[in-house]
Amino acid sequence: MEKSLKSIATNFGLYLALSLSLITVIAYAVDLNLFVNTWYGISIYIIIIFFGIYAVAKVKQAFNSYASFKDAFSAYFITILVGLLVSTVITYILFNFIDTDAALVLKEKSIEKLIEVYENMNLPEDKIAQMVDKVESENLYSIKNSLIGMATSYLLPLSIIGLIVAAAMKKSNPNAE
């Protein structure tokens, strides 16, 4: 049963990776501004959550409509982890090897967005300047920053959602020992 769960979750993770990679390439080809657009980010979250929930549903289906909390969360987590890792690697390759100029353009757009958000939060100018200096001094698409961004911006919050999904979708088998 465990192998089946991992197999199902990995397959859906690969489908998610393909979807996220296609979205990234399309956004790159259409308009770099999409990468700093709030609705773009929200739609990515929705897609990831959909794949996670669908993977849990498929695991339940494979287990005769039963899945423990652990199984449900594992299916969700493995799916999003595989999808995010592959997508992060594709993004890393795109902005570090294929088009480094686009990475520089996105860095500038990210800085503009950062300034806008922090000004709306009424942060002091010196704090904003410090944060801008930090962003300017880093490669946003380095392996380290890509993995940290994936973990903090996606994996952690989506895992919390995964706990909720697992709690909602778990169903114990009354015949299990």
N, C-alpha and C positions, 0 to 999 in steps of 0.2 A: 504494500500500500504506500509506503514512504517513497519508494522509487517513482510510483505513479504520480504522487503529489509533486515531487521535484521535476518530473518530466513535464507535467502539465504547466506548472508555474514557469519553468524555463522557456517552454514554447511560447507562452503568452508574453514573457519578458522579451523574447526575440521579436515578436509581432509589435510590441510596444516600441522597441528599439528602432525597428524599421519605420514605424509611424513618426516617431520623434525626429529621426534622421531626415526623413523626407520633408517634414515641416521645416526643419532647420535649413535644408538646402533650398527649399522654395522661398522661405523668408529671405535668405541670403540673395537669391536671384532676383526677387521682386523689389524689396526695399529694406535696407539695413535698419531703418527707423522702427521696423516691426520688433526688433530685438529689445528695444527699450519701451515698447508700448505695453501699458498695463493689461489691456484686454488680451494681448498675445500671451502674456504670462499666465493669466487666469485660464485661458483656453488650454494651455499646456497642462496645468494642474488638473483640469477636468478630464482631459484625455488620459492622463496617468491614473487617476482615480477610477475611471471607467474600466481600464484594462485590469486593474487590481481587483475590482469587484467581480468582473467577468471571470477572472481566473479562480476566485474563491467559489463562484457558482459552478464552474466546471469541475472543480475538485469535489464539491458536494455531490454533483451528478455522478461522478466516477465512484464515489463512496456510498452509493445508494441513498442519497439525500442526507447523509450524516457527515458532519465535520466538527471536530472538537475546536475549541478556541485556538489551540496551538496550530492545528492543521489549517484553519482558516487564515490566521495571521501569517503563517509560513508561506502559504500560497500567495497571499497579497504581497508580502515583503520580497520574496524571491522574484516575483514578476516585476515589481518596480525597481529593484536593485539591478537586475539584468538589463532592463530597458534603459535606466539612467546611465549605467556604466558604458554601455555601447554608444549611446547618444553622446555622452561626454567625450569619448574617444574620437568620434566623428567630428564633433565641434572643435576639439583640440587640433586635429589634423587640418581641418578647414582653415582655421585662423592662425596656425603656426607654420604651415607648409604651403598650402595652396594659395591663400590670399592674406598675407600679413598686413597689407595696406587696409583691408577691411577691418582688421583687428584694431588698428590705430583710429579709424573713423568711429568704430563702436566705443572705443575708450573715451573719445571726446563726447560722444552722445551720452554715454553713461555719466560722465562728469557733469554735463549740462543738467541731466535728470536729477542727479544727486544734489546739485546746488538748488534746483527748483524745490525738491522735496524738503530739504533742510531749511530753506528760507520760509517755506510754508509752516514749518514747525517752530519758526522764530528762534532758531539756534543763533548764537552769537557769530559774527563774521569771522572771528579768529578760529573758532571751532570748525566752521565750514572750510576755511582755508587749510587747516591742518588735514582734514579728511580729503580734500582735493589733492593736496600734495602727496598724501599716501597713495591715492589711486594713480596719480600721474607717475609715481616712481615704480609701479609694479606692472608686470605683464599680466593682464586680467585672464589670459588664456594659457598660462603656464600649467604644467601638470599639477603642481601644488595648489594653485588657486582654483583650477577647474575642479579638483577633487574636494577641496574645502567648500566651494560654492555648491557643488552637487549635494554634499552631506548636509550643509546648514540650510540651504534654500529649498531643497527638495526632499531629501531622504528623511530628515528629522520630522518636519511637519507632516509629510505624507505618511510616515510611520504612525504618528499619533492618530491620523485619520484611519489608518489600517487597523489600529486597536479597536476603534469604534466599529468599523466594518466587521471585524472578526467577532466582536461581542454580539452584534446584531444578526450575523449570519450563522453563528455556531448552532449546532443541533446535535445533541448527544444521542447515541444509539442505546435505547433501553435494553437491548439484548447483549450489549457488550459487557465483558467482565471487568 
